[in-house]
Amino acid sequence: MGQIKDILRTMEYGPAPESNIDVQAWLDANKKGFGHFINGKFTGSEGLKTFAVINPANAKVLAKVANGTAEDVDAAVKAARAAFGKWSKLPGHERAKYLYAIARHIQKRERFFSVLETMDNGKPIRETRDIDIPLVARHFYHHAGWGEMVETEFEGFSPVGVCGQVIPWNFPLLMLAWKIAPALAAGNTVVLKPAELTPLTAIAFAEVCHEIGLPAGVVNIVHGDGSTGALICGHEDIDKVAFTGSTEVGRIIREQIAGSEKKLSLELGGKSPFIVFEDADMDGAVEGVVDAIWFNQGEVCCAGSRILVQEGIAERFYNKLRKRMETLRVGDPLDKTMDIGALVSAGQLKRVSALVERGKVEGGTLWQAPVTLPAKGSYFAPGFFTDVEPASTVCEVEIFGPVATATTFRTPDEAIALANNTKYGLAASIWSENINLALDMAARVKAGVVWINSTNLLDAGAGFGGYRESGFGREGGREGLYEYLTADWEKRLPLAKSEPAFKPSAAPDGDAKVAAGGTIDRTVKNYVGGKQARPDGGYSYSVLGKGEQVIGQAGLGNRKDIRNAVEAAAKAGTWGGATAHNRAQVLYYLGENLSARQAEFEELLAISTGVSAKAAAEEFAVALRRIFYYAAQADKYDGAVHSTKSRHVTLAMNEPWGVMGIVCPDELPLLSFVSLVLPAIAMGNRVVTVPSTRHPLLATSLYQVIDTSDLPGGVVNIVTGERDVLARTLAEHDEVDAIWYVGSKEGSTMVEKASCGNLKATWVSNGRQRDWLSPQGQGKDYLRRAVQVKNIWVPYGE
C-alpha cells in the first residue's frame, strides 16, 4: 500500500474486496451437489447426472447441479398443475402476501444474493449490489401490488395456467424475478429453468420460497441445458411459454410449439443504437456509453452497441470516449473498485474474441482500454470499433460483450435510417438537448424501449420488450401482466365443426347452375394500393351462392399478388403517422358510406350465403355498428404514463405493428371481415386481407365504399383466393409485421410455423369458433393485439 500523499496525487484505487465467507460456507455445505426444487422440496443430486458450475473470474468449480431429465420435467409440471387450482382461486390479497414476503426476504439477504450472483456470473459486485438485487426486490413488491388489484383491474381475464419459463445467464436472478413475479401475481404456477451457466441464485431463491411457506408446486425449478428447456417448452401440459435468450433459440421455440395453443412471449436479441447529436451534453453521453455497452461486460440484450455520432462532433466525442476508457478498471468482480468483471464463461470469451477479430479483418479499427487483464478467468478488455460499415459483421451481429461500433451521420433522417438498419428492435438511446428532436427521433426509431439522455434504465413499473426479431410480448408494467392472463371469452371458445376446406378451382364447373337467367353478372378483381388489380396468374374461380348457383367470379390470387399488396401497404406508412382524430373521421365516413348501400349488401348477403333477409339485416347492422365502434376507439385507446422508481415520465405508447396480414373465415363474411380489419386500421396499421374464400364478394363489394371514404390507397388491400395458400405467403413474408388468422387448426399451426422467419406476432384461432354477432367479435382485446407498446423514458424533474 502506498503512502497517502502518493495516493492523493495519483488517485489510484486500493483493493476493496467483498467478503464471500457466507456464500462459500453455503457452497461448502452443499458439496454433494444441488438438485431440483419440485413440489416444495429439493430433490438432491445423488445418483443423478450433474454439471459443474464454474466461477468465470477464476475458472474454479463452485458447485455441481443436477441435469434435468424428462422425468424431472414431468414431475415439476405435474406439481405445478396440481397446485394451480388452489393457487389461482386464492383471493388476490392472499397471493400478494406471498409476493411481499419474497420481496422482504430477498431484501434481508441482499448481500448474500449479490455476492453469490457475482461469483456465479462474473459481473462486478457494485452492479449486483446496487442494481440487480434491488431490482429483484422491486419486481416482487410491484407485482405484489398487481396481485392485490388483478381481479378488478383485469376484469374478464383469468390466469393462463402452468407457465414454462426459460431464462438466460446475463441477469440470472433478475430474469427469474421478471418471469416469476407477474406469473404468480396473475394466479399462475411456474416451472422455470435457469441457465446452466448460472443456476445458483435460483437455488437460493427456491430456499426463500420454502422459507416463506409458498404452497408446494407453485414454483418449481428444474436445472439443465438446452435440452431440458426444450422439454419444458414442449411439454403438453404447459399452457404458457416465456423465453428470454437468443433470437436463434426463440425461433426454434416458436416452431416447436406451433399449433399447441400455448401462449408465447419472447424477449430476444438486440443491436441497439446509441444516437448522439451535436447539441448533446457530450460528457453525459460519454458516461452513457459506459452504462450502455460496458455495463455488465456488455452482456446485455439492450446494450447500446451501435454508437451513432453526428459528424461535426465525432472526433471530439471519440477522443473523450478513448480518454474515459483509460480509466475503466477490469478485474476481480468481488473487488468493489472494479468497473468490469469477467465474461460469463470461457466459451463466451472465445465467441466475443472471434467476432472482434472478424471486425478487424473486415477493416475496422479497434480501440481498447489499456488494461492488464488477470491471468486467470474469462476477461476481455472493453473497446469500440471505428472505420466500420453498416454491413460489417460487428455492426450486424450481436457480440454480447464489451465492444461497440461507432459510425457517423449528418442529418436526423440519416440517423434514423442507420438506427433502423437492423433486424432487431429492442431498445434505443437518444442524446440531445433539443427535446423536440429527441421526441421526434423516439417516435421514428423502431424499438420497444427508448431512453432519452439516459440508457439501460429498467423498472418493474414499465414494460420491456422488442420489435421485429427482438421478440414480442412485454415484461413489467400493466402490459407485462397481460402476458400471464387470458381473456375469458377466448378460453370458452368451442371447436368449430370439422368441414373439408373449400378449395377454389380455375377449371370450368359444368355441373354448376348459373344465377340471373344464365348470366354471370359479377367478376371481381383484387384491390391493391387503392386500385382494382387483375390477379397475377390470370386465373379466377366460380363463386357459389344460394342453391350452389354461380353468382360471380373472383381472382385466384398467388404469391405475387400478396407481394404486390404488401408493397402497397408498406408505401402507405403515413396512415400510421396520421392523428388518431383523423383516422377516426375516415372510419366514421366509411360507416356513413356503407350505410347508404344497406339494401345492396343485405341482398348480396342473402344471395351469397343463403341466409334469410332477417339474418342478413342483422349481420349488416352489427357490421355497421362495429365500424362506428372502432371509429370511436381510434382516438381513445391510448397509452399511459408509468410510475417508475427514477424521475422520468415513462410514456407507454401504443404503436401500430405496421403491415398486418389478416386472414378471414367463411362464416358471416361481411361481419368477420369488418371485425378483423377495422381494429387493425383504427390503430394505424395497414392490412393485406384474405377475405372469405367461399364468399369473397362481400369484401370485394367494399371497394367502392373504401374509394369514396378518403381511406388512403394501400391501407386496406384485398387478395382473393385459397385461404391457406395465401395465408402461408403472408406468414412467410418478412415485410409483414403481424398476422391474424381465423380458420382451421391445421392452418393455425402452419401460420405459426411459417411466421418463424422474422418472428412476427401471430394471433390464430386454432380452429375455434367465434360468435361474431356477440361481444366476442369486438372489444379492447382486438385493439390490444393490434398494437405493440413502446416505452419512452423522458427525464423529468430532479
FENHU-V725032 format. One record per backbone hydrogen bond with DSSP energy under -0.5 kcal/mol. NH is the residue of the N-H (numbers start at 1). CO is the residue of the C=O. If there is no record, write none. Layout:
nh->NH co->CO
nh->NH co->CO
//
This chain:
nh->7 co->3
nh->8 co->4
nh->9 co->5
nh->10 co->6
nh->11 co->7
nh->18 co->334
nh->24 co->20
nh->25 co->21
nh->26 co->22
nh->27 co->23
nh->28 co->24
nh->29 co->25
nh->30 co->26
nh->30 co->27
nh->31 co->28
nh->33 co->30
nh->34 co->64
nh->37 co->221
nh->38 co->36
nh->38 co->41
nh->41 co->38
nh->43 co->36
nh->48 co->45
nh->51 co->65
nh->53 co->63
nh->54 co->52
nh->55 co->60
nh->56 co->54
nh->58 co->55
nh->59 co->55
nh->60 co->55
nh->62 co->53
nh->63 co->53
nh->65 co->51
nh->66 co->34
nh->67 co->49
nh->68 co->66
nh->68 co->223
nh->73 co->69
nh->74 co->70
nh->75 co->71
nh->76 co->72
nh->77 co->73
nh->78 co->74
nh->79 co->75
nh->80 co->76
nh->81 co->77
nh->82 co->78
nh->83 co->79
nh->84 co->80
nh->85 co->81
nh->87 co->83
nh->88 co->84
nh->89 co->85
nh->90 co->86
nh->90 co->87
nh->94 co->91
nh->95 co->91
nh->96 co->92
nh->97 co->93
nh->98 co->94
nh->99 co->95
nh->100 co->96
nh->101 co->97
nh->102 co->98
nh->103 co->99
nh->104 co->100
nh->105 co->101
nh->106 co->102
nh->107 co->103
nh->108 co->104
nh->109 co->105
nh->110 co->107
nh->113 co->109
nh->114 co->110
nh->115 co->111
nh->116 co->112
nh->117 co->113
nh->118 co->114
nh->119 co->115
nh->120 co->116
nh->121 co->117
nh->122 co->118
nh->125 co->333
nh->127 co->124
nh->128 co->124
nh->129 co->125
nh->130 co->126
nh->131 co->127
nh->132 co->127
nh->133 co->128
nh->135 co->131
nh->136 co->132
nh->137 co->133
nh->138 co->134
nh->139 co->135
nh->140 co->136
nh->141 co->137
nh->142 co->138
nh->143 co->139
nh->144 co->140
nh->145 co->141
nh->146 co->142
nh->147 co->143
nh->148 co->144
nh->149 co->145
nh->150 co->146
nh->152 co->149
nh->153 co->149
nh->154 co->150
nh->155 co->152
nh->157 co->154
nh->158 co->486
nh->160 co->484
nh->163 co->161
nh->163 co->189
nh->164 co->162
nh->164 co->240
nh->165 co->163
nh->165 co->191
nh->166 co->242
nh->167 co->193
nh->172 co->169
nh->175 co->171
nh->176 co->172
nh->177 co->173
nh->178 co->174
nh->179 co->175
nh->180 co->176
nh->181 co->177
nh->183 co->179
nh->184 co->180
nh->185 co->181
nh->186 co->182
nh->187 co->183
nh->187 co->184
nh->188 co->183
nh->189 co->161
nh->190 co->218
nh->191 co->163
nh->192 co->220
nh->193 co->165
nh->194 co->192
nh->195 co->168
nh->198 co->195
nh->203 co->199
nh->204 co->200
nh->205 co->201
nh->206 co->202
nh->207 co->203
nh->208 co->204
nh->209 co->205
nh->210 co->206
nh->211 co->207
nh->212 co->208
nh->213 co->209
nh->213 co->210
nh->214 co->209
nh->218 co->215
nh->220 co->190
nh->221 co->37
nh->222 co->192
nh->222 co->220
nh->228 co->225
nh->229 co->225
nh->230 co->226
nh->231 co->227
nh->232 co->228
nh->233 co->229
nh->234 co->230
nh->235 co->231
nh->235 co->232
nh->238 co->235
nh->239 co->162
nh->240 co->162
nh->241 co->263
nh->242 co->164
nh->243 co->265
nh->244 co->166
nh->245 co->267
nh->250 co->246
nh->251 co->247
nh->252 co->248
nh->253 co->249
nh->254 co->250
nh->255 co->251
nh->256 co->252
nh->257 co->253
nh->258 co->255
nh->260 co->257
nh->263 co->239
nh->265 co->241
nh->266 co->472
nh->267 co->243
nh->268 co->266
nh->268 co->470
nh->272 co->303
nh->273 co->427
nh->274 co->306
nh->275 co->429
nh->276 co->274
nh->276 co->308
nh->277 co->275
nh->277 co->431
nh->280 co->277
nh->282 co->280
nh->285 co->281
nh->286 co->282
nh->287 co->283
nh->288 co->284
nh->289 co->285
nh->290 co->286
nh->291 co->287
nh->292 co->288
nh->293 co->289
nh->294 co->289
nh->294 co->290
nh->297 co->294
nh->298 co->295
nh->299 co->296
nh->300 co->298
nh->303 co->300
nh->304 co->292
nh->305 co->303
nh->306 co->272
nh->307 co->305
nh->307 co->405
nh->308 co->274
nh->308 co->306
nh->309 co->307
nh->309 co->407
nh->310 co->276
nh->311 co->409
nh->313 co->310
nh->314 co->310
nh->314 co->311
nh->317 co->313
nh->318 co->314
nh->319 co->315
nh->320 co->316
nh->321 co->317
nh->322 co->318
nh->323 co->319
nh->324 co->320
nh->325 co->321
nh->326 co->322
nh->327 co->324
nh->328 co->325
nh->330 co->328
nh->331 co->340
nh->335 co->332
nh->336 co->16
nh->336 co->334
nh->338 co->335
nh->339 co->329
nh->340 co->329
nh->342 co->122
nh->343 co->378
nh->349 co->345
nh->350 co->346
nh->351 co->347
nh->352 co->348
nh->353 co->349
nh->354 co->350
nh->355 co->351
nh->356 co->352
nh->357 co->353
nh->358 co->354
nh->359 co->355
nh->360 co->356
nh->361 co->357
nh->362 co->358
nh->363 co->360
nh->364 co->359
nh->365 co->386
nh->366 co->364
nh->367 co->365
nh->367 co->384
nh->368 co->366
nh->369 co->382
nh->371 co->369
nh->373 co->371
nh->378 co->56
nh->379 co->377
nh->383 co->402
nh->384 co->367
nh->385 co->404
nh->386 co->365
nh->392 co->389
nh->395 co->392
nh->396 co->392
nh->396 co->393
nh->397 co->393
nh->399 co->397
nh->403 co->401
nh->404 co->383
nh->405 co->305
nh->406 co->385
nh->407 co->307
nh->409 co->309
nh->415 co->411
nh->416 co->412
nh->417 co->413
nh->418 co->414
nh->419 co->415
nh->420 co->416
nh->421 co->418
nh->422 co->420
nh->428 co->449
nh->429 co->273
nh->430 co->451
nh->431 co->275
nh->432 co->430
nh->435 co->433
nh->438 co->434
nh->439 co->435
nh->440 co->436
nh->441 co->437
nh->442 co->438
nh->443 co->439
nh->444 co->440
nh->445 co->441
nh->447 co->445
nh->448 co->425
nh->449 co->426
nh->450 co->791
nh->451 co->428
nh->452 co->793
nh->453 co->430
nh->453 co->451
nh->458 co->456
nh->462 co->459
nh->464 co->475
nh->467 co->425
nh->469 co->423
nh->470 co->467
nh->471 co->468
nh->472 co->266
nh->475 co->464
nh->477 co->460
nh->480 co->476
nh->481 co->477
nh->481 co->478
nh->482 co->478
nh->483 co->480
nh->484 co->481
nh->485 co->482
nh->486 co->158
nh->488 co->156
nh->490 co->487
nh->491 co->487
nh->492 co->488
nh->493 co->490
nh->496 co->767
nh->499 co->497
nh->503 co->501
nh->504 co->502
nh->510 co->508
nh->512 co->509
nh->513 co->548
nh->515 co->513
nh->515 co->550
nh->518 co->514
nh->519 co->515
nh->519 co->516
nh->521 co->519
nh->524 co->553
nh->526 co->533
nh->527 co->718
nh->528 co->526
nh->528 co->531
nh->531 co->528
nh->533 co->526
nh->538 co->535
nh->541 co->554
nh->542 co->505
nh->543 co->552
nh->544 co->542
nh->545 co->549
nh->546 co->607
nh->548 co->545
nh->549 co->546
nh->550 co->513
nh->551 co->543
nh->551 co->549
nh->552 co->543
nh->553 co->522
nh->554 co->541
nh->556 co->539
nh->557 co->555
nh->557 co->720
nh->562 co->558
nh->563 co->559
nh->564 co->560
nh->565 co->561
nh->566 co->562
nh->567 co->563
nh->568 co->564
nh->569 co->565
nh->570 co->566
nh->571 co->567
nh->572 co->568
nh->572 co->569
nh->573 co->570
nh->575 co->572
nh->576 co->573
nh->577 co->573
nh->578 co->574
nh->578 co->575
nh->583 co->579
nh->584 co->580
nh->585 co->581
nh->586 co->582
nh->587 co->583
nh->588 co->584
nh->589 co->585
nh->590 co->586
nh->591 co->587
nh->592 co->588
nh->593 co->589
nh->594 co->590
nh->595 co->591
nh->596 co->592
nh->597 co->594
nh->598 co->595
nh->601 co->597
nh->602 co->598
nh->603 co->599
nh->604 co->600
nh->605 co->601
nh->606 co->602
nh->607 co->603
nh->608 co->604
nh->609 co->605
nh->610 co->606
nh->611 co->605
nh->616 co->612
nh->617 co->613
nh->618 co->614
nh->619 co->615
nh->620 co->616
nh->621 co->617
nh->622 co->618
nh->623 co->619
nh->624 co->620
nh->625 co->621
nh->626 co->622
nh->627 co->623
nh->628 co->624
nh->629 co->625
nh->630 co->626
nh->631 co->627
nh->632 co->628
nh->633 co->629
nh->634 co->630
nh->635 co->632
nh->636 co->633
nh->637 co->633
nh->638 co->636
nh->640 co->652
nh->642 co->640
nh->642 co->650
nh->644 co->642
nh->648 co->646
nh->649 co->794
nh->650 co->642
nh->650 co->648
nh->651 co->649
nh->651 co->792
nh->652 co->640
nh->652 co->650
nh->653 co->651
nh->653 co->790
nh->655 co->653
nh->655 co->788
nh->657 co->786
nh->660 co->658
nh->660 co->686
nh->661 co->738
nh->662 co->688
nh->663 co->740
nh->664 co->662
nh->664 co->690
nh->669 co->666
nh->672 co->668
nh->673 co->669
nh->674 co->670
nh->675 co->671
nh->676 co->672
nh->677 co->673
nh->678 co->674
nh->680 co->676
nh->681 co->677
nh->682 co->678
nh->683 co->679
nh->684 co->681
nh->685 co->680
nh->686 co->658
nh->687 co->715
nh->688 co->660
nh->689 co->687
nh->689 co->717
nh->690 co->662
nh->691 co->689
nh->696 co->693
nh->698 co->695
nh->699 co->696
nh->700 co->696
nh->701 co->697
nh->702 co->699
nh->703 co->700
nh->706 co->702
nh->707 co->703
nh->708 co->704
nh->709 co->706
nh->711 co->706
nh->712 co->710
nh->715 co->712
nh->717 co->687
nh->718 co->527
nh->719 co->689
nh->726 co->722
nh->727 co->723
nh->728 co->724
nh->729 co->725
nh->730 co->726
nh->731 co->727
nh->732 co->728
nh->733 co->729
nh->736 co->733
nh->737 co->659
nh->737 co->735
nh->738 co->659
nh->739 co->761
nh->740 co->661
nh->741 co->763
nh->742 co->663
nh->743 co->741
nh->748 co->744
nh->749 co->745
nh->750 co->746
nh->751 co->747
nh->752 co->748
nh->753 co->749
nh->754 co->750
nh->755 co->751
nh->756 co->753
nh->757 co->754
nh->758 co->755
nh->759 co->755
nh->760 co->755
nh->761 co->737
nh->763 co->739
nh->765 co->741
nh->767 co->743
nh->768 co->765
nh->769 co->494
nh->770 co->768
nh->772 co->770
nh->774 co->771
nh->777 co->771
nh->777 co->774
nh->778 co->775
nh->782 co->779
nh->783 co->779
nh->784 co->780
nh->785 co->781
nh->786 co->782
nh->786 co->783
nh->787 co->784
nh->788 co->655
nh->790 co->653
nh->791 co->448
nh->791 co->789
nh->792 co->651
nh->792 co->790
nh->793 co->450
nh->793 co->791
nh->794 co->649
nh->794 co->792
nh->796 co->647
//
